[in-house]
Amino acid sequence: MQTVFIVLLSIFTFMETFSQTKTTDRQPVAAGRFYPADKSELSENLSLLFKNCKKSPNNWQVRAIISPHAGYIFSGEIAASAYSAIPTNAVYKNIFIIGSSHVMYFDGASVYNTGDYITPLGRVHVNRDIADKLIQANKVFSFPTTAHDQEHSIEVQIPFIQHYFKDIPPIVPIIIGTDKENTIKKIAEALRPWFTPDNLFIISSDFSHYPSYKDAIENDSLTAMSIISGKPRTFLNTLSNNASKNISGLATSMCGWTSGLTLLYLAEGNINLETKRLDYCNSGDSPSGGKAEVVGYNAMVMIDKEQSSTLPHTSGNSFSFTREEKKQLFDIAKKAIESRFTDNDTYVTDERSMSEGLKKPMGAFVTLKINGALRGCIGRFFSSEPLYTVVRESAISSAFEDPRFSPLTKEEYKKTDIEITVIGPLKKINNISEIVLGKHGIYIKKGQRAGTMLPQVATENGWSLEEFLGYTSRDKAGLGWNGWKDAEISIYEGVVLEDNRK
């Protein structure tokens, strides 16, 4: 029986491949269901989504984005946030759109090469030359284009592209039908020649499916952070760990995980690539969605750090620093500590050499670690002094004044790693569901007692939201494990800078 099935599949594949010599445009099937079918209504809808979405610095060299593909009423603003990370003046040769099949299984990928993609906004050209090359040179791309016929994950991205780009590059639409790691590696290897700064990759994927609202927030944060790690194995382990928790209703942590894994394999080992989480919501945040069984949506971006150099920029709570500014901050921290080991125990910074961004009044924490173990961490949330001054003074305090540790010795300093966390503004919250693990630090205050944990602490320790709150409340604020429940809670975002110049 299995032999007959394989023979029939081979015949079917041959017939489909032969039929692909004809030109057949891919007609919309999600219009009227996932997004408006009327051209004017769709344009107005997209304009509103981009107007209301969270904006990012418009100076990144964007290599890839992860964008949801649910109905626009649920995930449209998150998708718009992902696209908004792309500079409005960016020019790309091609846009590769990769989605994981929702409707059929096949052991490879299907790239559309028989025509163009059509939406109510018009036609988007497919680069059939690239599509043909992928099919001719790689068996993993030898599957028929019928995989695209009823699949919505690619189509839902097209109107965003049509609305956002003034000059629309040709697209390469790819559907992945396999869940085999070795096959996905082969898909990534086949795509590698085009994974360059002059091409954009769009990964079309929602995140958790059908857990409760609260469980989705925690689960989707863990999954996003595993993608940010840049390590395929960390990502796969996180998916496995999430599944092992037996979370009620959770069918998957990421419906397009195979597409996400393809991106991680493409980027693996490239130290100049960095992934950021831009925004998040789930279907429970929509007026049309309930909170019992939700679907999660992350907007994420992968940028080229070498080419994404600009001044520190703020957009909402988001900000970033150039390589030179990072170098200056770490030089300040190191020289401040080193000065205590010499006769000159006062290190004075030269304000004239500082960029305007480093002169802004901002809070910061300096964390010291030896072999991964904490050795000191002190800083300020608020400051009327410039950032470079806060970093200098926090470095000295972390090394020599943290009451949990004895003063740092010269021998210990040789083994010490320095981490700087620049703090965004505090925002008081009324519901802990607003806390996104890995993105937000928390500040708990009740009466005269208060304490904080930085954003990265929760993910570094693999804590749940309740553990993050409990440890902060008990160990930092001195309020006991459940003290946070009747305390004032504020959140903040932080940019974590690590010194990679050992």
Beta strands, then each sheet from edge to edge (+ up, - down):
strand 1: 62-67
strand 2: 94-100
strand 3: 109-111
strand 4: 117-119
strand 5: 122-124
strand 6: 171-176
strand 7: 199-204
strand 8: 273-282
strand 9: 296-304
strand 10: 363-370
strand 11: 373-380
strand 12: 416-423
strand 13: 427-429
strand 14: 440-446
strand 15: 449-453
strand 16: 488-498
sheet 1: 3+ 6- 2- 7- 1- 9+ 8-
sheet 2: 4+ 5-
sheet 3: 11+ 10- 12+ 16- 13+
sheet 4: 11+ 10- 12+ 16- 14+ 15-
end
